[in-house]
């Protein structure tokens, strides 16, 4: 089926807008691809250093250059549950590489911080910056020119985007992502949310809260709610950068191991075919980026990707903006209800039909570009397949043709909403994004007096002092990339949700982030220009009437006198300690949120 005319129009606009930068990028990658094997340019001393730590078999294979050398970029640490499974992956990959006539080396490691650990802590100010640090670390690992292929081990929030940005600078190589999979389901997401609300209201103590959190995040694997980490996995699959049906297979299972071996086999096959079309520079094309945006919208994924996808695209010479997201959202139906957009978790989503069904129903209705390159070759149709085990071997079967649970997953013909999970707001305050999929339609439009807060803690203190039992729009300026690294403000979610449940009309407006776990309160986030750069959000004062309208895409204040005010810049010299002072120069050079919030692109 041909792609929807509006999707084609937006794609053509992106292609036109990106013509010069994309052409320059592709030309550079083709030049690199056409050079002889990267190892052939190394001197004997270079090679000796590179394989000194290897066994005799691998030394011989690497020195002779007769088999592919696979570089592993790992984000392993055993503090992150999602990355704990990667501890034994290098040994596993080396074994599979030998089986399929290749060798493998760990090319480098990248930092992997956890937003769940740093929520509400000063370390969160480094979170967004860590994506670009990961990209830089990836390029350092690959700079040895020892590898024909790359296996990326990363799951969580900034890590996958950072790995992909770094890989795209070595876009002549063949590369793929190897996921670890989600932990098995713990207590229900509704129960977890209830426990958090009760703690915020003072009904339970900290020990009870900690037990609830521990029962939710309980074992190795990705957290099971549909936040940024699992949105990353959806994106890598719909972009054709990891195997079909592999995103949400639990760690430590036979199927997970078989998929890991298949990924190694596929990578070796790609290298031996030696086709530029299957290099990562050509897999990530304008059409692939549009497919990624549509996947994000159709599944109600993380708002963080309205920043990350812009940066990823830019690394491949492709220029996109929030207008592209907003226009695609108008024709992309919402097909899933996964927490925080519903009660189910990603294990339930996977069991209901998962990514194979999502891709199938979008393709059959002309809502994805099918004619894209993937790690499996040309065409996205192969991503409707589902992996199974037969006699302890991996086989591929036709994926689900119908959803097995319409409360979680639906076809295009019967969506939860006719438009996508994320919308753009625009008005005299600036431009912002709002995660619409979790918000009840009755709360799409909130018009109320502003209450301006300097920090998250100020709002929580006002709540505890019983000062917020009324309709209001919470405004938190000076939380943008240049101010303090754009920390997530997720600590506000339980408090604002309580006020909403009490019957008050509440909303949030900020130039900060709310993460993939944005809740049921309408939140106009990523406001640009940010207050630090003269954005009007810094002129709003308590009492000003503010409108947040998710239905019509409006973000504005009602009194034009606001524009006449000056901005009293908040001092950001206090961002010291916990290593934050090392990032002071980056704060001055980082781009806006709509430009990808990057200091390297």
Secondary structure, DSSP 8 states (H G I E B T S, - for coil): ----HHHHHHHHHHHHHTHHHHHHHHHHHHHHHHSS-GGGGS-HHHHHHHHTTS-HHHHHHHHHT-SEEEEEEE---SSSHHHHGGGGHHHHHHHHHHHTTEEEEEEEE-----HHHHTTSGGGGGHHHHHHHHHHHHHHHHTT---SEEEEE--SHHHHHHHHHHHHTTTTSEEEE----B----S-HHHHHHHHHHHHTTSS-HHHHHHHHHHHS-SSSB-SSSSHHHHHHHHHHHTTSS-TT-TT--TTSHHHHHHHHHHHHHHHHHHHHT-GGGSHHHHS-HHHHHHHHHHHHHHT--TTHHHHHHHHHHHTT----HHHHHHHHTT--B-B-BTTSSSB-HHHHHHHTHHHHHHHHHHHTT-S--S-EETTEE-GGGGGEEEEEETTEEEEEE--SS-S-TTTB--GGG-SBSS-SEEEEEETTEEEEEE-TTS-GGGSEEEEEEEE-SSHHHHHHHHHTT---S-EEEEE-S-SHHHHS--B-TTHHHHHHHHHHTT--EEEEESSB--TT--SS-EEEEEES-GGGT-GGGG--TT-EEEEETTTTEEEES-GGGGGS-------TT--STTGGGGHHHHHH---GGGTS-S--
